[in-house]
Every structure is written in structure tokens, then in C-alpha cells.
Amino acid sequence: MTRAREPRSTYRLQIRSGFTLADAAGLVDYLDALGVDWVYVSPLLGARAGSDHGYDVVAHDEVDAARGGAAGLQLLSDAAHAAGLGVLADIVPNHVGVAVPAENAWWWSLLQLGPESPHAAAFDVDWDAAGGRLRIPVLGGALEEAAASGDLRVEGDELRYFEHRFPLAPGTADAVATRADDAEPAGAAASDVLAVHARQHYELVHWRRADAELNYRRFFAVNELAGIRVEDPAVFDASHAEIVRWVQGGLVDGLRVDHPDGLAAPGAYLDRLADATGGAYVLVEKILEGDEALPPFWRTDGTTGYDALADVDRVLVDPRGEAPLDELDARLRADTGIAGYGTWHDLIHGTKRGIADGILRSEVLRLERMLPQPAPPDAADAIAELLACFPVYRSYLPAGREHLEESAALARRHRPELSDAIEALMPVLGDPDSPVAVRFQQTSGMVMAKGVEDTAFYRCTRLGSLTEVGGDPSQFAIARDAFHDRQLRRLGTLPHSMTTLSTHDTKRGEDVRARLDVLAEVPERWAEVLERFRAMAGSTGDGPFDALLWQAIVGAWPASRERLHAYAEKAAREASVSTTWYEPDAAFEGRMHEVIDRAFDDRAVRAELDGFVAWIAPAGWSNGLSAKLLQLTMPGVPDVYQGSELWETSLVDPDNRRVVDFDERRRMLRDLDAALDGDGDVDAARLPPVDETAAAKLLVTSRALRLRRDRPELFARYVPMVVTGAAAEHVLAFDRGGAVTVATRLPVGLAARAGAEPAASAPAEAWKDTLLMRRAGPTVDVLTGRRFEAGAIPLAELLAHYPVALLADVDARAGSRGGRHVADEGAR
């Protein structure tokens, strides 16, 4: 079977030692039956031993043995291609893993030989900043104390600190005398060790010094991930030879590029990658802010879909909930003495500035050192302010100069006393050929990511579904017309860009967010329930965090105690309001963990929690099915994150990389197909209900994927459908060129029209006279098998069983109900 250059859909698999490439190969038949077009795998190059994600690459010349090695990739590629599926591989050009130097030959060589290492050019090191030595932030105390205690020692040709091993430069170990007994004072031995350490190309320093004194570029603020200079053609060739071999050899059909914003020249990198791979399908992990567009001059097919995720999330949120949830947030802050932050933009300015002055201070100081000397007074302060005010992740000079100008204008308003320094910096920061301008562009994204996603998202707690990767929490909801406009733009500009709802980076799984969206419809009830939770289970003392914590519990319930404890600790420390990573507040964290324990152990609290979740869950399921169908059928290439064909209730990583029970999913799909097999309308009794089993979500996912794969001609355009009647605001519908998507929104309000409690599917009375207007002619709902002939279809009839429908011509029905061979017969 000939594969299209671009996938019609993808399915993301996290490859690890516990789920190898061979395991993925064994899953191909299930993915094919599900309707998937391409298999999408996490990074495969040699990674740090025990890595659960693969983004800490230590060897660019091999497929990671623990993940299945070269034989495993061949096995997966053969199985996928034999079934007609393509393979999309995640790659990591920005950084490598250096947590265990002995595992990374490039890093080991750099430590041993310094600037003379054949791999020195691969790393972004400021050798002049530390007297020609590379600072390694690993010590837990003073260097002298470590030597005196024996924690720092010389063993053979290595310097060791506890379990950490570092190479010695040739000829530098002679300072250590050979001792036959213990007669020599310990101090003398310590001085020998210190003398050896002083002769190395690296300097071991206290881990806290990384914030301000590190002199190598990292991935964000992760000391164990060192940036590499892939802009150097030799470094590109060395780090991509194996990847290019995969593509040229037909093992892999496309690539997903991790964090291109960290690169010195992303556009040039993509040009080189396209040339090396013969123009293979390539996506970039790029977060776009607001109406920002992907640079049209990049040789890429699109993003990994966070922009689409934000569209789907926002159109399912009731805008009328914004003011009441803001009022609740204000009360929680006032009651517990937690300061407000003004607007969202005020909040992120503060958090970004805190990052620039804190964990990324070393990057700011390096920018200052790179300025033409003498640097203007207050240069470091002005650079930090410009980074805090930068409106997007980065510019790509000469494109994006307007973002720098916007940043400068805002910085002058915030800090007028820095106007002269800012004025002096602008020419050099706006010069595309200036090294400091290049470095500034790499740094602004780091400050944005750490200040917004990893800090502000945990402080803005009014509605957790808004604080998702790629989203703008200041935008509470979008109208249907805005949603349609965005899809038309996507179809017209990047029709093969990915769409997604859940990834290994999302803060909450798609169905957690779908359930939390319901709170915007019932803000007053939520305020009452939250106060009862806080009264019965106690408060952490941080009102906004209480709201965040209880939203996580409600959204993911039922969840394990261990998962919720882990989430709470990470969320609280990332917020850095009542506790931090560096200085945990034991009393606060004790109260926090006690709240979680009471949710499990206190019968009254548990009953309150179970009751509220039972009440809100059906509306959450309705939102979840709507979100899934919208994402799977809107313009772009839909990705299904592993396991999310059932309810996806994960929280932030590493929770979202949990093991998936594929045996259960395989069995459920087989049973579903068996129950619905055959021609003609399906007996409603055979359709799976919308309940905790998630069989209904599996039905929606499989039928939408199969239709997209087997009948791509039905998805060639985008036309908003006309819906009339009393409940029209509760419907979002569009025609993709023969496939018509119909999705329910705001299900609580819809049910209330009939005086009913929230339900997964609204009662007929709620729809009243609401009609979907369409051209007359035979069509079939591929979810239920029901046929319709009339031009106008009553929503009460169309959505009688499910809150969503997917209409297609009669011939399309065969492809939606069975495997690939059935679809081919239908097409003929």
C-alpha cells in the first residue's frame, strides 16, 4: 500500500524499557483496527540509563538498546509498513543528557580535554566566564568539606563525588601520593584531591550556584541537559547521521522536532533537515502565543498541536462563568492572605522576571558578558526586564523585530529608569548577525516556559482547564464563530499541522479538562462545594492552591492516593507561593498531604467527593466526547495520545506517562466491532452507553479515525454548518467536505432547558425546535448507523443517543465500521 507523504492521523507511543519497539510492533494490528494511519514514537536514540522519556540523549549513533535497539526499530517499521501505516519519530536536536558523564562520550571527552576536545564545538560553553573551566553544579556543600570527608576522592583516572564520576585530564593525577597506610593525616590527602581538582577543565560547585554562575547552556533550567550547537554543520551531521539513515532507509517516514526554539537558528536547522531527509514530513514542537503564526518561511508541515488544543478547550467553556470564578478566586485570596496578581499579564511579568532573576540568572549574565564593551550601566537589569516583557517565545530575526520593539516599550513603562539602558541595547539585540541577539532569542523562550507554564500556570487557579500548554489563561472562552475562523485559517495555511488533546507535556489529561470545563457552567455550586471540602478536610492555608488541589482531585477522580500526592507536591512547589523546590515548607506540605488523605480516609469527605463527582461526571463525559470528535475531524492531522481512546484522566508528568493497558483496549475494540457489525441501522441497545467504561469514547475515536483514513476526500474543506432553534448555542457543527461533525457544548445549561440534571446526552425536550440545516439526501451517522434523508435534521433526533454525531454519505459507512480492507471495498 502506498502511503501519503503526510499522515491522516497519528498515535503517540511512549517507548521505554517497559514498552519497547518490539511491543509497539505487536500493537500495530490494534492501531490499524482503531483506524490509525501512522505510528508516532517518542525519542529513540541512546538515552540515559533508566530514562522514562528519552529526551536525555547520550548517544546519537544508535537506537537505544533498552528501547529495543536497531532490531526493534526494524521490527516496528516492517510491521507498520506491512499494515499500511507510516512511522513518525520524535527527535531531540537541542540538548543531550549529561547527568551521568560516563554515559555520554561527547561530554566525557569535553570534561577530560576541555576546549581541546574533538567534541568541544558541540557544546555551548562560555570558557572565559570561569577561568577557562566548565562549572558542574553537583556538590551539596563546600568543596573543601567534600575533600576532607572523603566524599570527593580520586580513584584511578577519575574524580568521584559519592556516585558521580568525572574523568581526569591526562597527567593530572600525579598530585595524589600513593599511601600504604593510614599514618598520613586526612588533611594532606584532602589537599591532594583539591590539587587534582584544581587542574581539571571543570570545576565542581554547589548545585545552588547553577542559577547565577553556570557557564554552559542548558535545556531551560535542567542542569542535567546540556545544549548542543546544532547550528554547526559538523555537529548537525554527527547528531543526525542515524536519524537521516532512518529516513533515507525507509525505516521512518517523518520527524517531530523537539523544542526548536532552543536552537540558534531554527529556520536554518529546518532547511538543513529537509535537505538531508529529502523533504520528509516534519512537525515542530512550537507554542504559539495568541494570534502568533508559525513562521511561514520554515520548512515544516506544522506544529505538534497545542494551538488546536487551546481552540477545542476554549469553545467548550461557558463564558458566563468567568466573573463568578474570578470572584471566588478573590475571596480565596482574601480569606487566606494570598496576594492578588492583577491581570494575567501582570502575573506573568512577575513570574518571568522572577525566573530571569532566579534560576536563569546565569543566562542573563552571559548575555551581559556578550555585549560590546563597555556595556551600558544596568545592562543585566535591562536584559532581564526585556526578557520578562517579551510577548512571545522568541523572534527569528530579522523576522519578529516587532516583538522586540513591543518588549522594549513595555519594559520602559514598567521600569522607566532603565530607558537609557534599553535604548542602548536595542541596536545590538535587533541585529540578526549579533551573537548576543542570537543568544537573547534562545533565552527568551526559556524564560517564557519556566515563568509561564511552570510557574504562573500553578498560580492562576480559577479554572484549571485554562492553564494548559499552548493556552492563554487570560482568554476564558471563545465563541463558535472564533473557533470556525481559526479552523479556516489552519486549513488554509497548515492543513497538515498536528492537532492534539493530550501529550506527554500536558498539565492535565483531556478528560480531566473536559470535566473541569463544567465548573464554568456551575460556578456558584462549585464555590459552595469547594467551601464544604475546605471545611471538612481542612485548608492548606493557601486558598487559591486549595482550589487547584480540589480541581485536580475532582477532575481525575477516582485516582490513586499516590498520584494525587505526587501531583500536589509538584504543583505547589512549581507555584512557589507557599512552598518551593529549594526550600520546602514542611508545615504547608503537611497540611496539603493531609487534605488528600482525608479525601480517601474521612467518610464524610469521601461521600461529599463521590457525590459531587457523580453529579458532574455525565456533563464531563459529554464535553470529553465533543472535544474528541472536534479534534479528530477538524483541519489538521489528529494525534491520539497513548491510551486516550478511553477516558484520559492523567495529571502532569510523569503521571501522563503511566503504563497503558492495551490488552483492555484491544478487547474492548474487538467487542465493540462484534456488537455493531453488520449492515443497516444498529439497534440502540447494542450501542455502548456513555459511562465510566469509556466504550462510547472508543466508538467515537475508532469511527472518526477510520473515516479520516479510509475516506480522505470527505475532509477536504471546512464549512460551518447552520443550526437554528432555541438551543442553537449548544451545538458546534461543521462540514469537512462530506463528513459533518456535530458536537454538544455547555451540556449543563442544555439539560437545564428541560429542567433536568446534567447528563451525557440531553433529553429531547432540551433541544425543542433546534435543527441542523443541511442539503437533502441520504446520509448516515457513522457512530450509530442511523440514516437520515431530510435536509433539516432535528437535534433531538440526531443526538438522542450520544452528544455527538458524525454524518457521512452512505458509501462512507462501510469504511467507518470495519478494517482497512472493508474500506477499500467500499471505495471501489
Long-range contacts (C-beta under 8 A, 24 or more apart in sequence): 1-84, 3-81, 3-84, 3-85, 3-86, 3-253, 4-712, 5-281, 6-254, 6-281, 6-301, 6-496, 6-637, 7-37, 7-38, 7-86, 7-88, 7-253, 7-254, 7-281, 7-637, 8-37, 8-38, 8-637, 8-708, 8-709, 8-712, 9-35, 9-36, 9-37, 9-38, 9-632, 9-637, 9-638, 9-639, 9-640, 9-705, 9-708, 9-709, 10-36, 10-37, 10-38, 10-39, 10-40, 10-88, 10-498, 10-637, 10-638, 10-639, 10-640, 11-36, 11-38, 11-39, 11-40, 11-639, 11-640, 11-642, 12-40, 12-41, 12-42, 12-503, 12-504, 12-639, 12-640, 12-641, 12-642, 13-39, 13-40, 13-41, 13-42, 13-642, 14-42, 14-52, 14-53, 14-504, 14-642, 14-657, 15-41, 15-42, 15-43, 15-44, 15-54, 15-67, 15-68, 16-42, 16-51, 16-52, 16-53, 16-54, 16-66, 16-67, 17-50, 17-66, 17-67, 18-659, 19-659, 19-660, 20-66, 20-67, 20-68, 20-72, 21-63, 21-67, 21-68, 21-69, 21-72, 21-73, 21-75, 21-76, 22-68, 22-72, 22-75, 22-76, 23-68, 24-68, 24-76, 25-72, 25-75, 25-76, 25-78, 25-79, 25-80, 26-79, 27-662, 28-76, 28-79, 28-80, 28-83, 28-85, 29-83, 30-662, 30-665, 30-666, 30-669, 31-85, 32-83, 32-84, 32-85, 32-819, 32-820, 33-669, 33-670, 33-673, 33-702, 33-819, 34-640, 34-645, 34-669, 34-701, 34-702, 34-705, 34-706, 35-701, 35-702, 35-703, 35-704, 35-705, 35-706, 35-707, 35-708, 35-709, 35-710, 36-85, 36-640, 36-705, 36-709, 37-85, 37-86, 37-705, 37-708, 37-709, 38-80, 38-85, 38-86, 38-87, 38-88, 38-253, 38-254, 39-76, 39-80, 39-85, 39-86, 39-87, 39-88, 40-87, 40-88, 40-89, 40-90, 40-256, 40-639, 41-76, 41-87, 41-88, 41-89, 41-90, 42-90, 42-504, 43-89, 43-90, 43-91, 43-92, 43-258, 44-73, 44-89, 44-90, 45-91, 45-92, 45-242, 45-243, 47-97, 48-97, 48-99, 48-100, 48-103, 49-100, 49-103, 51-97, 52-654, 52-657, 53-504, 53-653, 53-654, 53-657, 54-90, 54-92, 55-92, 55-95, 55-97, 55-219, 55-225, 55-258, 56-96, 56-97, 56-99, 56-224, 56-225, 57-92, 57-95, 57-96, 57-97, 58-96, 58-97, 58-100, 58-103, 58-104, 58-105, 58-107, 59-103, 59-104, 59-105, 60-238, 60-239, 60-240, 60-241, 60-242, 61-241, 61-242, 62-242, 63-242, 73-246, 73-251, 73-252, 74-251, 77-250, 77-251, 77-252, 81-250, 83-820, 84-820, 86-253, 86-254, 87-251, 87-252, 87-253, 87-254, 88-252, 88-253, 88-254, 88-255, 88-256, 88-281, 88-283, 89-243, 89-246, 89-252, 89-254, 89-255, 89-256, 90-255, 90-256, 90-258, 91-240, 91-243, 91-255, 91-256, 91-257, 91-258, 92-258, 92-259, 93-228, 93-230, 93-236, 93-239, 93-240, 93-257, 93-258, 93-260, 93-263, 93-269, 94-219, 94-227, 94-228, 94-230, 94-258, 94-259, 94-260, 94-262, 94-263, 95-218, 95-219, 95-225, 95-226, 95-227, 95-228, 95-259, 95-262, 96-225, 96-226, 96-228, 97-224, 97-225, 98-224, 98-225, 98-226, 99-224, 100-165, 101-164, 101-165, 101-166, 101-167, 102-165, 107-226, 108-167, 110-134, 110-201, 111-136, 111-166, 111-167, 111-200, 111-201, 111-202, 112-167, 112-168, 112-169, 112-170, 112-201, 113-169, 113-201, 114-169, 114-201, 114-202, 115-201, 121-229, 121-232, 121-234, 121-235, 122-228, 122-229, 122-232, 122-235, 122-238, 122-239, 123-216, 123-217, 123-226, 123-227, 123-228, 123-229, 124-216, 124-217, 124-226, 124-227, 124-228, 124-229, 125-215, 125-216, 125-217, 126-215, 126-216, 126-366, 126-369, 127-215, 128-369, 129-213, 129-215, 129-366, 129-369, 130-203, 130-213, 130-215, 132-201, 133-200, 133-201, 133-202, 133-203, 134-201, 134-202, 134-203, 134-215, 134-216, 135-202, 135-203, 135-205, 135-209, 135-210, 135-213, 135-214, 135-215, 135-216, 136-166, 136-202, 136-203, 136-204, 136-205, 137-205, 137-206, 137-207, 137-208, 137-209, 137-210, 137-214, 137-223, 138-164, 138-204, 138-205, 138-207, 139-204, 139-205, 139-206, 139-207, 140-206, 140-207, 141-206, 142-206, 143-194, 143-197, 143-204, 143-205, 144-190, 144-194, 146-204, 147-190, 147-191, 147-193, 147-194, 147-197, 148-186, 148-187, 148-190, 150-186, 152-193, 152-197, 152-204, 153-193, 154-192, 154-193, 154-196, 159-193, 159-196, 159-197, 159-200, 159-204, 161-204, 166-200, 166-202, 166-204, 168-196, 168-200, 169-199, 169-200, 169-201, 172-196, 172-199, 172-200, 175-199, 208-582, 210-359, 210-362, 211-358, 211-359, 211-360, 211-361, 211-362, 212-361, 212-362, 212-365, 213-362, 214-362, 215-362, 215-366, 217-363, 217-442, 219-259, 219-262, 220-446, 220-449, 220-450, 221-355, 221-359, 221-360, 221-446, 221-450, 227-262, 229-264, 230-263, 230-264, 230-269, 231-263, 231-264, 231-265, 231-268, 231-269, 233-272, 236-269, 236-272, 240-273, 240-276, 244-276, 244-277, 247-276, 247-277, 247-278, 247-280, 248-277, 248-278, 253-280, 253-281, 254-280, 254-281, 254-282, 254-283, 255-280, 255-281, 255-282, 255-283, 256-282, 256-283, 256-284, 256-285, 256-304, 257-282, 257-283, 257-284, 257-285, 257-300, 258-285, 259-285, 260-284, 260-285, 260-286, 261-286, 261-393, 261-394, 261-442, 261-445, 262-442, 262-445, 262-446, 263-442, 264-438, 264-439, 264-441, 264-442, 265-438, 266-298, 266-396, 267-295, 267-297, 267-298, 267-299, 267-396, 270-298, 270-299, 270-300, 271-299, 273-299, 274-299, 281-496, 283-497, 283-498, 286-393, 287-393, 287-449, 287-469, 287-470, 288-392, 288-470, 289-391, 289-392, 289-393, 289-472, 290-472, 292-392, 293-493, 294-493, 294-494, 294-497, 295-396, 295-399, 296-493, 297-399, 301-494, 301-496, 301-497, 302-494, 302-496, 302-497, 302-498, 302-636, 302-637, 303-494, 303-497, 303-498, 304-498, 304-500, 304-503, 304-639, 305-470, 305-497, 305-498, 305-499, 305-500, 305-503, 305-636, 305-639, 306-468, 306-469, 306-470, 306-471, 306-500, 306-503, 307-470, 307-490, 307-497, 308-490, 308-497, 308-498, 308-499, 308-500, 308-631, 308-634, 308-636, 309-468, 309-469, 309-470, 309-471, 309-499, 309-500, 309-501, 309-506, 309-631, 310-468, 310-470, 310-471, 310-472, 311-478, 311-483, 311-486, 311-487, 311-634, 312-501, 312-627, 312-630, 312-631, 312-634, 313-465, 313-466, 313-468, 313-471, 313-513, 313-517, 313-627, 314-466, 314-471, 314-475, 314-476, 314-477, 314-478, 314-483, 315-477, 315-478, 315-479, 315-480, 315-482, 315-483, 315-630, 315-732, 315-745, 316-514, 316-517, 316-623, 316-626, 316-627, 316-745, 316-746, 317-463, 317-465, 317-466, 317-476, 317-477, 317-517, 317-520, 318-477, 318-517, 318-520, 318-521, 318-746, 318-749, 319-476, 319-477, 319-479, 319-520, 320-520, 320-521, 321-463, 321-476, 321-519, 321-520, 321-521, 321-522, 321-523, 322-476, 322-477, 322-520, 324-523, 324-524, 324-527, 325-462, 325-463, 325-519, 325-520, 325-523, 325-526, 326-462, 328-462, 328-523, 328-526, 328-527, 328-530, 328-547, 329-461, 329-462, 329-544, 329-547, 331-543, 332-543, 332-544, 332-546, 332-547, 333-543, 333-544, 334-543, 335-543, 336-539, 336-541, 336-542, 336-543, 336-544, 336-546, 338-542, 338-543, 338-544, 338-545, 338-577, 338-578, 341-459, 341-460, 343-474, 344-456, 344-460, 344-472, 344-473, 344-474, 345-474, 347-456, 347-459, 347-460, 348-451, 348-452, 348-456, 349-388, 349-389, 349-414, 351-451, 351-452, 351-455, 351-456, 351-459, 352-387, 352-388, 352-390, 352-447, 352-448, 352-451, 352-452, 353-384, 353-385, 353-388, 353-451, 354-451, 354-455, 354-576, 355-447, 355-450, 355-451, 355-455, 356-383, 356-384, 356-387, 356-388, 356-447, 356-451, 357-384, 359-450, 360-443, 360-446, 360-447, 360-450, 363-443, 363-446, 364-443, 366-439, 367-436, 367-439, 367-440, 367-443, 370-435, 370-436, 370-439, 371-425, 371-428, 371-436, 372-428, 376-420, 376-421, 376-424, 376-425, 377-420, 377-421, 378-417, 378-418, 378-421, 379-421, 379-424, 379-425, 381-415, 381-418, 381-421, 382-411, 382-415, 382-418, 382-421, 382-422, 382-425, 383-425, 383-440, 385-411, 385-414, 385-415, 385-418, 385-422, 386-411, 386-422, 386-425, 386-429, 386-440, 387-440, 387-443, 387-444, 387-447, 388-414, 388-447, 388-451, 389-414, 390-444, 390-447, 390-448, 392-448, 393-444, 393-445, 393-448, 393-449, 394-441, 394-442, 394-444, 394-445, 394-448, 395-441, 395-444, 396-441, 397-430, 397-431, 397-432, 397-437, 397-441, 398-432, 401-430, 404-429, 404-430, 453-507, 454-574, 455-574, 455-575, 455-576, 457-507, 457-574, 458-548, 458-571, 458-572, 458-574, 458-575, 459-544, 459-575, 459-577, 461-544, 461-545, 461-547, 461-548, 461-551, 462-547, 463-516, 463-517, 463-519, 463-520, 463-551, 464-507, 464-508, 464-512, 464-513, 464-516, 464-548, 464-551, 464-552, 464-555, 465-508, 465-512, 465-513, 465-514, 465-516, 465-517, 467-507, 468-506, 468-507, 468-508, 468-513, 469-503, 469-505, 469-506, 469-507, 476-520, 477-520, 480-720, 480-729, 480-732, 480-745, 481-720, 483-732, 484-718, 484-720, 484-734, 487-634, 487-635, 487-718, 487-734, 488-635, 488-718, 490-634, 490-635, 490-636, 491-635, 491-717, 491-718, 494-636, 495-635, 495-636, 496-636, 496-637, 497-636, 497-637, 498-636, 498-637, 498-638, 498-639, 499-631, 499-634, 499-635, 499-636, 499-637, 499-638, 499-639, 500-631, 500-638, 500-639, 500-641, 501-627, 501-628, 501-631, 501-641, 501-644, 501-648, 502-641, 502-644, 502-648, 502-650, 502-656, 503-639, 503-641, 503-656, 504-641, 504-653, 504-656, 504-657, 505-653, 505-656, 506-650, 506-652, 506-656, 507-651, 507-652, 508-552, 508-555, 508-556, 508-650, 508-651, 508-652, 509-556, 509-644, 509-648, 509-649, 509-650, 509-651, 509-656, 510-624, 510-627, 510-628, 510-644, 510-648, 511-620, 511-621, 511-624, 511-644, 511-647, 511-648, 511-649, 512-552, 512-555, 512-556, 512-648, 512-649, 512-650, 512-651, 513-555, 513-627, 514-620, 514-621, 514-623, 514-624, 514-626, 514-627, 515-554, 515-555, 515-616, 515-617, 515-619, 515-620, 515-623, 515-624, 516-551, 516-554, 516-555, 516-620, 517-620, 517-623, 518-616, 518-619, 518-620, 518-623, 518-747, 518-748, 518-758, 519-551, 519-616, 521-619, 521-746, 521-747, 521-748, 521-749, 522-616, 522-748, 529-608, 529-612, 532-608, 533-605, 533-608, 533-609, 536-598, 536-602, 536-604, 536-605, 536-608, 537-594, 537-595, 537-598, 537-599, 537-602, 537-605, 538-591, 538-594, 538-595, 538-598, 539-591, 539-595, 540-572, 540-578, 540-588, 540-591, 540-592, 540-595, 541-578, 541-588, 541-591, 542-572, 542-577, 542-578, 542-588, 544-577, 545-571, 545-572, 545-575, 545-577, 545-578, 545-592, 546-595, 548-575, 549-592, 549-595, 549-596, 552-651, 553-596, 553-599, 553-609, 554-609, 554-612, 554-613, 554-616, 555-649, 556-649, 556-650, 556-651, 557-609, 557-610, 557-613, 558-613, 559-649, 559-651, 561-596, 561-597, 561-600, 563-651, 563-655, 564-596, 564-599, 564-651, 565-593, 565-596, 566-655, 567-651, 567-652, 567-655, 568-592, 568-593, 568-596, 569-593, 570-652, 571-652, 615-757, 615-758, 616-758, 617-692, 618-690, 618-747, 618-758, 618-759, 618-760, 619-747, 619-748, 619-751, 619-758, 619-759, 619-760, 621-647, 621-690, 621-691, 621-696, 621-760, 622-690, 622-744, 622-747, 622-758, 622-759, 622-760, 622-761, 622-803, 623-745, 623-747, 624-697, 625-690, 625-696, 625-697, 625-700, 625-743, 625-760, 625-802, 625-803, 625-804, 626-732, 626-743, 626-744, 626-745, 626-803, 626-804, 628-697, 628-700, 628-701, 628-704, 629-700, 629-704, 629-741, 629-743, 629-804, 629-806, 630-732, 630-741, 630-743, 632-700, 632-701, 632-704, 632-705, 632-708, 633-704, 633-708, 633-715, 633-734, 633-736, 633-739, 633-741, 633-806, 634-718, 634-734, 634-741, 635-718, 635-736, 638-704, 638-705, 638-708, 640-701, 640-705, 645-694, 645-697, 645-698, 645-701, 645-702, 646-694, 646-697, 646-698, 647-692, 647-694, 647-697, 665-698, 668-693, 668-695, 668-698, 669-698, 669-702, 672-698, 672-699, 672-702, 673-817, 673-818, 676-785, 676-817, 677-817, 677-818, 680-785, 681-784, 681-785, 681-786, 681-787, 682-784, 682-785, 682-786, 684-784, 684-801, 687-784, 687-801, 687-802, 690-760, 690-761, 690-802, 690-803, 691-760, 696-760, 696-802, 699-783, 700-783, 700-802, 700-804, 700-806, 703-782, 703-783, 703-806, 703-816, 703-817, 704-782, 704-806, 706-815, 706-816, 706-817, 706-818, 706-823, 707-739, 707-782, 707-806, 707-808, 707-812, 707-815, 707-816, 708-739, 709-815, 709-820, 709-823, 710-812, 710-815, 710-816, 710-820, 710-823, 710-824, 710-826, 710-827, 711-738, 711-739, 711-808, 711-812, 711-815, 711-816, 711-823, 711-827, 713-737, 713-738, 714-738, 714-739, 714-808, 714-809, 714-812, 715-739, 721-772, 721-773, 721-774, 722-772, 722-773, 723-770, 723-771, 723-772, 723-773, 723-795, 724-769, 724-770, 724-771, 724-773, 725-767, 725-768, 725-769, 725-770, 725-771, 725-795, 726-753, 726-767, 726-768, 726-769, 726-770, 727-753, 727-766, 727-767, 727-768, 727-770, 727-795, 728-770, 730-762, 730-770, 731-770, 731-772, 731-795, 733-772, 735-774, 738-808, 738-809, 738-812, 739-806, 739-807, 739-808, 739-812, 740-772, 740-774, 740-779, 740-805, 740-806, 740-807, 740-808, 741-804, 741-805, 741-806, 742-772, 742-795, 742-798, 742-799, 742-804, 742-805, 742-806, 742-807, 743-803, 743-804, 744-799, 744-803, 744-804, 747-803, 760-802, 760-803, 761-799, 761-800, 761-801, 761-802, 761-803, 762-799, 762-803, 764-796, 764-797, 764-800, 765-796, 766-796, 767-794, 767-795, 767-796, 767-799, 768-796, 769-794, 770-794, 770-795, 770-796, 771-795, 772-798, 774-807, 777-809, 778-809, 778-810, 779-807, 779-808, 779-809, 779-810, 780-807, 780-808, 780-809, 780-810, 780-812, 780-813, 781-805, 781-806, 781-807, 782-806, 782-807, 782-808, 782-812, 782-813, 782-816, 782-817, 785-813, 785-817
